[in-house]
Amino acid sequence: MYVLDEPTTGLHFADVDRLTQVLHHLVDLGNSVIVIEHNLDVVRNADYVIDMGYEGGAKGGQIIAQGTPEEVAETHKETKSYTGYYLEKQL
């Protein structure tokens, strides 16, 4: 199992693409990969998204949306998911 916290921080866009390929390769090899990430290029390539919100700090920590990126995008109006709102624009 790999757990990565914001692995795209400071990366060039081309490197984000390469990172996404590496993450898929790790999964293809049978590994579990958990990524804490705000970069929507990475989020939209996830198999499953768990959106924690609504805000940070004391207002956060609740699961407000979960599912495939498409499911999170489709339900953003009901869940008030910021991630879903922005995913909808990219998918």
C-alpha positions in Angstrom: 0.0 0.0 0.0 1.2 3.5 -0.9 -0.1 6.6 0.8 0.9 9.9 -0.8 0.1 13.4 0.5 -0.1 16.0 -2.2 2.4 14.4 -4.5 1.9 17.0 -7.3 3.0 20.0 -5.2 5.6 21.8 -7.1 5.5 19.6 -10.2 5.4 20.8 -13.8 2.2 19.8 -15.7 4.2 17.2 -17.7 5.4 15.7 -14.5 1.8 15.5 -13.2 1.0 13.4 -16.3 4.0 11.1 -15.6 3.0 10.8 -11.9 -0.5 9.7 -12.9 1.0 7.0 -15.2 3.2 5.8 -12.4 0.2 5.6 -10.0 -1.8 3.6 -12.5 1.2 1.3 -13.0 1.4 0.7 -9.2 -2.3 -0.2 -9.2 -1.8 -2.5 -12.2 0.9 -4.3 -10.3 -1.7 -5.1 -7.5 -0.9 -2.3 -5.1 -3.4 -0.1 -3.3 -2.6 3.6 -3.7 -4.2 6.3 -1.5 -3.6 9.8 -2.6 -4.5 13.0 -0.7 -4.7 15.5 -3.6 -6.3 18.7 -4.8 -5.0 18.6 -8.3 -8.1 17.8 -10.5 -6.0 16.1 -13.2 -5.1 13.5 -10.6 -8.5 13.4 -9.0 -10.3 12.8 -12.3 -8.0 9.8 -13.0 -8.8 8.1 -9.7 -10.8 4.9 -9.5 -12.6 6.1 -6.4 -12.9 9.6 -4.7 -13.7 10.3 -1.1 -14.4 14.0 -0.7 -13.8 15.3 2.8 -15.3 18.6 3.7 -17.0 21.0 3.8 -14.2 23.3 4.7 -10.9 22.8 6.5 -10.3 22.8 10.3 -13.3 22.5 12.6 -15.7 22.7 9.6 -14.1 19.7 7.8 -13.7 16.0 8.4 -17.0 14.8 7.1 -17.4 12.5 4.0 -19.6 14.6 1.8 -19.3 12.7 -1.5 -17.8 9.4 -2.6 -17.7 7.3 -5.7 -16.1 7.5 -9.1 -15.1 10.9 -10.3 -18.2 10.9 -12.5 -20.5 10.0 -9.6 -19.0 12.8 -7.4 -19.4 15.3 -10.3 -23.0 14.2 -10.8 -24.0 14.6 -7.2 -22.3 17.9 -6.4 -25.5 19.9 -6.2 -27.0 17.6 -3.5 -23.7 17.1 -1.6 -22.4 20.6 -2.0 -19.0 19.1 -2.9 -16.5 21.6 -4.2 -14.6 18.7 -5.8 -17.7 17.5 -7.6 -18.4 21.1 -8.8 -15.0 21.4 -10.4 -14.9 17.8 -11.6 -18.1 18.4 -13.5 -16.5 21.2 -15.5 -13.5 18.9 -16.5 -15.3 15.7 -17.3 
